[in-house]
Amino acid sequence: MEKQTDNTLDSGSIKIIAAKHHDPFSVLGRHPHETGLKVKVYLPYAESVSFADGGAKIPRITGTDFFEYTAQQNELPEHYQLAWIDKDGGQHRHYDPYDFGVQLPEFDRHLFAEGKHWHVYQKMGAHLHTVDAIAGVLFTVWAPNAGRVSVVGDFNRWDGRCNPMRSLGGSGIWELFIPGLEVGCLYKFELLNRQSNEVLSKTDPYGQQFELRPKTASIVVQENTYQWQDGAWMNHRGSHDWLHEPMSIYEVHLGSWRRGDFARFLNYRELADQLVAYVKGMGFTHIELMPVTEHPLDASWGYQTSGYFAPTSRFGTPDDFRYFMDTCHQNNIGVILDWVPAHFPKDAFALARFDGSALYEHEDPRKGEHRDWGTLIYNYGRNEVRNFLLSSAVFWMQEFHIDGLRVDAVASMLYLDYSREDGDWVPNIHGGNENLEAIDFFRELNTITHQQFPGSVMMAEESTAWPQVTRPTWVGGLGFSMKWNMGWMNDILAYMQENPIHRRFHHDQLTFGMLYAFTENFTLPFSHDEVVHGKGSMVNKMPGDEWQRFANLRLLYTMMFTYPGKKLLFMGCEFAQGTQWNFNQTLDWYVLDYPLHQGVQALVKDLNSLYQAQPPLFKLDFVHDGFEWIDCHDVAQSVISYRRKDGGQELIIALNFTPVVRENYRIGVPEAGSYQEIFNSDASEYAGSNVVNGERVSEAIPWMNLPHSISLTLPPLAGIILKLA
C-alpha cells in the first residue's frame, strides 16, 4: 500500500488545489528544509509517483493529490525526473517544471514594459527552449490583472490546476518552462481574474499557429529553420527605389481566387505554383494578400484578426506560407500583406478582456468599441499593447519576408469621433478629435519598418483628407510610403456609371482629382470593397449594352494605367467577372470562354506590359513634373487628353468617354514629328471595334497652347496612347 504523509496543508497548498495561487513555485518543486530538501509535486491524475530510474517513491499527502518527499542535501540530481502512473494505468515520465528558475531575462521584460521590444514575439508565447540540456517549451504571457495563469493543453487534460505559471512581478508577465513538450502540442492559457475570480480560457496572443477553425487552440511550432532561396530579391529590395518604379498590384483573397477539387481550399504551396504563375503571366509586379493573419470567421475576410503572429491554418503551416513567399520572390513578385491594427473581434477565446479586464482595448466603449463592425479598439497609449502591434509588423517582415503592409482602416484610428455621434466620443487632451496616441503609433510603426527593412512599403487605406499621410515623420507626416486614392476612385466610378449622354454634366469628376494628385504618394485602387455588398462587379457598374459595358471598362482601366499613381486591381476584375465577389466560392473563371472577357484580360496584360516598359507612366508619379493637361475642358464631347513625362520622354494620352467616333479630333503636341499609336483600348484583340490611328504626323498648327498639333480619330468609349517615333 502506498505510503502517505500527514494531510495538514498550508494556505499555499490550498490555493494550489483551488487554482488560485499567483506564485506556485513558492509551494511546488524543491525547497530548503531543516534536514535537507523537501520536494512537493501536485499531480491531480496520479495514482503513484516516484523519482525516475528506480528512485525513491514520493508519498502522497493523505486525501490530496500532493506528493511530498524529504531528501538529504545531495540526494537529488540538479534536475530530477518524476515517474508516475495515472489512475488509468498510463505511465508518465518528465522533469518537474517547478524545478527550474526564471527564464525570461530582466532586459526583455524592461524593453517590453517600455514598448520598445520590436522582436518580443521571440520571447512571448510558446517557444522551444532548452535549460541545462533539457528540452521543452517555454510559455510566456502578459496578463497583469490575473490572479493565476496556467498553461493548459492536450498534455495535461486541459486542467488549469496542473501547470500554473510563475508571476514575474510588476511586469505583468507570467512564464513556465515545461520540459518534454514538443512541436505540435496544443495549448491555451487559463486565467483567473484577481478581482472577479472569473476563469477564462484564451488562445496565445503571440501564438504562431492555430488549429483550423472552428477549433481555436494554439499550436507549438518549430523554430524557423526554413532555407530561403530569395536572397537576390531581398538584396535588390534593400537598395531599390520602389516609389519611382512601376507597381501594379493584384489584390487576392486566397480562399476564393481558385479552389481545389470538391471546393477545398488550395494549400499555400499549391497557390505558390498556380497563383504566382498567373500573376507573373499577367504582368503584375506585386500581390496584395487580404489578411492571412489567423481569424475565426471566414466571412470577415480576415479583417477581424485573432492571431497577429500566425498565417491562417486554412491554407497550411507557417513553412507552407514561407514557401509561397519564397516562390513569389524567386519570380520577382513582391507581396504586400493586409494588416489590421485598427480593431479586433470580441470572440471570448481571443484578445477581448484577455485577463478579465480591458487589457488590449479601452474600458470606456466610447474609446474602445467600433459599433459599426462589432469590434474592439486597441489602447495605443499602453506600451505593451503598442509593442504587441509593432512586434507583429516586424514579425511578418522578418519571419516571412513580407515586402510591405497595407494598413487597414487608418481613418478609424486617426479620428476619435470616427462614425460616432456627438456625445459618443471622448476628446483628446486638447479638446480635439484627433487620436494622438494612434498618430504616435503610426509614426513609430513607419519609422521602425523603414529602418529595419529597407525597401519595404507601408501603405495606408485612409479615406479622409488627413494631411501628410505619406510625408516623412520628421516634417510632421505619418511616414507611410503610399496612400490609397479613395477620392479619385469614388469620383471616377461615379462618373463611369453615368450614361455617356449625361457625362458632360459630370466632367469635373474626371478632372477634380488632379487638384490634389500630388499632395500624397497615391495608389489607385479598384479593390474588393468596390465589388461586394450589392455594389456589383466592375463591368456591371458600366452603363449601356453589353458591348458598351466592356468598352467602358477597358477605357476605365486605360485611364487608371496612364493616370499618376501606382495601380491596384482586385482579382476577377482583370477579366471582367460578371458577378460581384463571393468570398465563399471560386472566381468565375469560366467566363474566359467568351471573347469580351478574353479581351479585357488581354487588355490588362498589355497595359501591365506597357506600363512597365514606359518610364513616363511611372517615374514621376508623385510630382507635378510627370503630368500635364493637354485639354481638360472638352466638356461637350467628354474627351480629355494629357501628357505623361519622365524628364526626357513623354507619352500622349487621349480618352473618349462617349460611344461616338470622333473624326479629325485635333490635339496639341509639344514637338514636331511622327506620333505612333502604341496602345488603343478599342483594338480588335481586346474585342473592340478596331478604330485605330496607326501613325500620325504633326502639323505646324498651334493648338491648346502647344506649338504643334495632330489630327486623330478617337475610337468610341476608348483610350489611346501615342509616342513620338
Secondary structure as UniProt FT lines:
FT   STRAND          4..5
FT   HELIX           11..17
FT   TURN            18..19
FT   HELIX           24..26
FT   STRAND          29..33
FT   TURN            34..35
FT   STRAND          36..42
FT   TURN            44..45
FT   STRAND          46..51
FT   TURN            52..54
FT   STRAND          60..61
FT   TURN            62..63
FT   STRAND          66..71
FT   TURN            73..74
FT   STRAND          81..86
FT   TURN            87..88
FT   STRAND          91..95
FT   HELIX           97..99
FT   HELIX           106..114
FT   TURN            118..119
FT   HELIX           120..122
FT   STRAND          125..131
FT   TURN            132..133
FT   STRAND          134..142
FT   TURN            144..145
FT   STRAND          146..153
FT   TURN            154..158
FT   TURN            160..162
FT   STRAND          166..167
FT   HELIX           169..171
FT   STRAND          173..179
FT   TURN            183..184
FT   STRAND          186..193
FT   TURN            194..196
FT   STRAND          199..202
FT   TURN            205..206
FT   TURN            213..214
FT   STRAND          218..219
FT   HELIX           231..239
FT   HELIX           242..244
FT   STRAND          248..252
FT   HELIX           254..257
FT   HELIX           261..263
FT   HELIX           268..282
FT   STRAND          286..289
FT   STRAND          293..294
FT   HELIX           298..300
FT   TURN            301..302
FT   STRAND          307..311
FT   HELIX           313..315
FT   HELIX           318..330
FT   TURN            331..332
FT   STRAND          334..339
FT   STRAND          344..345
FT   TURN            348..355
FT   HELIX           365..368
FT   STRAND          369..370
FT   TURN            371..374
FT   STRAND          375..376
FT   TURN            380..381
FT   HELIX           383..400
FT   STRAND          404..407
FT   TURN            408..409
FT   HELIX           410..414
FT   TURN            416..419
FT   TURN            422..423
FT   TURN            429..430
FT   HELIX           436..452
FT   TURN            454..455
FT   STRAND          457..460
FT   TURN            467..470
FT   HELIX           473..475
FT   STRAND          482..484
FT   HELIX           486..496
FT   HELIX           500..506
FT   HELIX           508..511
FT   HELIX           512..515
FT   TURN            516..518
FT   STRAND          522..526
FT   HELIX           528..531
FT   TURN            533..534
FT   HELIX           538..541
FT   HELIX           546..562
FT   STRAND          566..570
FT   TURN            571..572
FT   HELIX           573..575
FT   TURN            583..584
FT   HELIX           589..593
FT   HELIX           595..613
FT   HELIX           615..617
FT   TURN            618..622
FT   HELIX           624..626
FT   STRAND          627..634
FT   TURN            635..638
FT   STRAND          639..645
FT   STRAND          650..656
FT   STRAND          662..669
FT   STRAND          674..680
FT   TURN            681..682
FT   HELIX           684..686
FT   STRAND          695..697
FT   TURN            704..705
FT   STRAND          708..714
FT   TURN            716..717
FT   STRAND          718..724
//
